[in-house]
Amino acid sequence: MRIDVRDLVLRYGETTALDGLTFTLESGKIYGLLGRNGSGKSSLTSVLAAFRRQTSGEALVDGRPVFENADLTRRIGLVRDEGEAITIGTVEDALYFAEGLRPNWDAGYARSLLETFGIPPKANVKAMSKGQRSALGVVVGLASRTPLTMFDEAHLGMDVPSRQAFHDALLADYMAHPRTFVLASHLIEEAAPLFEEVLIIDRGRLVVQEDAGTLLSRGVSVTGPVARVDAFTAGLTVLGARDLGPTRSAMVYGDLDDTRRREAAEAGLELGPVAMQELFVHLTGGPR
Ligand SMILES: Nc1ncnc2c1ncn2[C@@H]1O[C@H](COP(=O)(O)OP(=O)(O)OP(=O)(O)O)[C@@H](O)[C@H]1O
């Protein structure tokens, strides 16, 4: 599903949550949606899923406004941080409800995902733990096979093995049934290997929309003896540095051309990658 967002504004009273966003998401890609607390990620996914109506601007899915368009919203899934939204009845009831709502529902796949996450089909949803309810939300989100599927901190409360199982399942099912995913997460390093493209929003504005590999290529770590690292990085944008005895590893933002890379090698410095998380902190202004 293709998404076109144009000059999108969402206000809650005095608060401007989305402040003129414009971007396009292509069909059949996994997008990472990153932003600090309160930056507008949930507001954006809520508008795209038609849970909320924007104050102004456009949110188009396959060229049509999404709000109050039942035909479109049946094909858009949003799993939020509270996990499975239907909390009355059992796990089977929740799946039955989803099956009625989602045209591409795969009941066999849903059952196998329940096993993956160790969720008993007869369990009462209200009595489930936070992590189990999140996992059930993930099961419903994946088995719905909605052409646009958004997970907004959907892993909340899930333990490390469950989060890994979630990411593995998402990737495997995406390969078998390509569709558009939007993943909002604060666990950037865990989710980053899934992202094909990254959107960073800050205070309701788009800061970055870039291919994940290109974004990562903007960060370089420079490691070696302290004095030589400092001399090499003088005049560059240094995001931070860590020392281990006499060795310093500095993170630099910006492309290093071949000449600079040769200079680094001649100075006995080692160049390496920088974590997406470090780039994110830099691009969203560091500690506030
Ligand atoms: N229901 C609401 N009523 C009033 N203000 C709201 C409401 N929901 C969100 N906001 C405000 O809108 C802004 C964006 O919030 P939003 O929840 O979209 O951010 P977020 O990026 O999802 O944050 P987080 O990472 O903390 O979940 C914040 O200033 C927030 O206080």
The ligand as a MOL file (V3000), in Angstrom:
LIG
                    3D

  0  0  0     0  0            999 V3000
M  V30 BEGIN CTAB
M  V30 COUNTS 31 33 0 0 0
M  V30 BEGIN ATOM
M  V30 1 N -4.8970 12.2980 23.6510 0
M  V30 2 C -4.0770 13.3360 23.7320 0
M  V30 3 N -4.4840 14.5160 24.2330 0
M  V30 4 C -3.6540 15.5760 24.2990 0
M  V30 5 N -2.3620 15.5590 23.9030 0
M  V30 6 C -1.8980 14.4110 23.4050 0
M  V30 7 C -2.7130 13.2480 23.2870 0
M  V30 8 N -1.9610 12.2480 22.7570 0
M  V30 9 C -0.7290 12.7710 22.5480 0
M  V30 10 N -0.6910 14.0650 22.9360 0
M  V30 11 C 0.4810 14.9630 22.8250 0
M  V30 12 O 0.8990 14.9700 21.4740 0
M  V30 13 C 2.3210 14.9430 21.3810 0
M  V30 14 C 2.7600 13.7360 20.5920 0
M  V30 15 O 2.4230 12.5660 21.3180 0
M  V30 16 P 2.5580 11.1080 20.7090 0
M  V30 17 O 1.9070 10.1630 21.6660 0
M  V30 18 O 2.0820 11.1060 19.3070 0
M  V30 19 O 4.1480 10.9150 20.7360 0
M  V30 20 P 5.0320 9.5980 20.6210 0
M  V30 21 O 6.1490 9.9450 19.6940 0
M  V30 22 O 4.1970 8.4340 20.2600 0
M  V30 23 O 5.5910 9.4640 22.0960 0
M  V30 24 P 6.1230 8.1860 22.9490 0
M  V30 25 O 7.4000 7.7510 22.3230 0
M  V30 26 O 6.3410 8.7720 24.3040 0
M  V30 27 O 5.0470 7.1500 22.9160 0
M  V30 28 C 2.8260 14.9760 22.8240 0
M  V30 29 O 3.0970 16.3140 23.1350 0
M  V30 30 C 1.6640 14.4730 23.6280 0
M  V30 31 O 1.6710 15.0280 24.9300 0
M  V30 END ATOM
M  V30 BEGIN BOND
M  V30 1 1 1 2
M  V30 2 1 2 3
M  V30 3 2 2 7
M  V30 4 2 3 4
M  V30 5 1 4 5
M  V30 6 2 5 6
M  V30 7 1 6 7
M  V30 8 1 6 10
M  V30 9 1 7 8
M  V30 10 2 8 9
M  V30 11 1 9 10
M  V30 12 1 10 11
M  V30 13 1 11 12
M  V30 14 1 11 30
M  V30 15 1 12 13
M  V30 16 1 13 14
M  V30 17 1 13 28
M  V30 18 1 14 15
M  V30 19 1 15 16
M  V30 20 2 16 17
M  V30 21 1 16 18
M  V30 22 1 16 19
M  V30 23 1 19 20
M  V30 24 2 20 21
M  V30 25 1 20 22
M  V30 26 1 20 23
M  V30 27 1 23 24
M  V30 28 2 24 25
M  V30 29 1 24 26
M  V30 30 1 24 27
M  V30 31 1 28 29
M  V30 32 1 28 30
M  V30 33 1 30 31
M  V30 END BOND
M  V30 END CTAB
M  END
